[in-house]
Amino acid sequence: MGNRPGMGPLIRQSGSLRAEVSASRTVSIDLSALSPGVHEAEARFFKLNSERRVEWLVSQVCDHAAGRLIVRAGQDVAVCPLHGWTLDLETLRYRNVGVTKQRLPFSQNGPRLEFTTEQQRLVFPFPAAPVADQV
């Protein structure tokens, strides 16, 4: 599936409804002022270790029903408010189901974390033209 002028590549299609990438951009985060631990940025979680290296980057979206995972203060978990899926932020496995969170690609250049975000939009077909009554 190729690119279409001004529309980005086609991601998936189901019948006449399709999802397309509408925008992508590179995010650059200065890590120099951050303490070791899990941080949030651009709907992503990332873990900064004591050597100031990023260990992983994951989406903040729950893998079950697309809720937004929320980190509980002082705990090493993120919980989805929709159905309670609980992500262990050490192992990146959900504690109540046998699913592991997929790591996302990133690069680290000195004190900067860089990754690409993509926004998708649903594209609906144009309504069919009205059909004239036949006599």
Secondary structure as GFF3:
##gff-version 3
##sequence-region A 1 135
A	DSSP	beta_strand	3	4	.	.	.	ID=ss1
A	DSSP	beta_strand	8	14	.	.	.	ID=ss2
A	DSSP	beta_strand	17	30	.	.	.	ID=ss3
A	DSSP	beta_strand	37	41	.	.	.	ID=ss4
A	DSSP	beta_strand	44	48	.	.	.	ID=ss5
A	DSSP	beta_strand	54	59	.	.	.	ID=ss6
A	DSSP	beta_strand	70	71	.	.	.	ID=ss7
A	DSSP	beta_strand	77	79	.	.	.	ID=ss8
A	DSSP	beta_strand	86	88	.	.	.	ID=ss9
A	DSSP	beta_strand	107	109	.	.	.	ID=ss10
A	DSSP	beta_strand	112	123	.	.	.	ID=ss11
###
